[in-house]
Amino acid sequence: MSRRQRPAAGYTLLELIVVIAVFAVFAAMAYGGLTTVLKARRGIEATLARTADYQKAYQRMRDDFLNAAPRTVRDSDGAPQAAFTFDDYNHRAEFTRGGWANPVGLPRATLERVSYFLDDSRSDDRRLVRRSWRVLDRAPQSEPVDLVLLGGVDQLKWRFLDGSLQWHDNWAAPGPAAAAGAGASSAAAAIAALPVPLAVEITLETRDWGTLRFLFRLGAEGYVLAPSMAAAAGGQANAGGTRTVP
């Protein structure tokens, strides 16, 4: 007597549809979670990159201002320029700094002329720019080197601390007419004796971090000031006009 054969084991179509539907739900949930994690990661990376941009900009400005040097220069027209100048119309500060690294031993000075201003050529993305020149006393063909430090800056404000510890929104220098009224040597000497600020305050209105305020001392300790500056600061200046900035 032969055994009765059992039907082959398997799944019905309904069971397969249910299993596929369950796997589809789990896959959708996993994909949604992965997408959220990837978006969060991209946001964190963008925030870290932006934070690094702010840190690099701050360190660059700090190094420039703390290494300020009392060295006058000549512009592309041959006119003497003070060690520190400020263009109130363009809100641009320009000064000489020392300690310019020269790792490959190029035939140049360790002093560098730098400038900071807000580039508003693109109204949708104003940028804080550091401008420098490869030479101190420029020629008509001397081209500047521009470095964008920060984007998304809506406004740049300056304030300057004088020797009597008073803040000013502008740092005026004698105009070309005043310099032209004197001889070349006396004009250069007068420009060389112009005072420089004790400190500079920079206020940035940014789109993502709001208002940022940086305060930098101009020159490190032992910074050589012009005699008129030392007298205005009330310090005991020697014959060379040297005074340690507090």
Secondary structure, DSSP 8 states (H G I E B T S, - for coil): ------------HHHHHHHHHHHHHHHHHHHHHHHHHHHHHHHHHHHHHHHHHHHHHHHHHHHHHHTB----EE-TTS-EE-SEEEETTTTEEEEEE-----TT--SS-S-EEEEEEEE-SSTTS-EEEEEEESSSS--TT---EEEEEESSEEEEEEEEE-TTS-EES------HHHHHTS-HHHHHHHHHT----SEEEEEEEETTTEEEEEEEESS-TT-B--HHHHHHHT----TT-B----
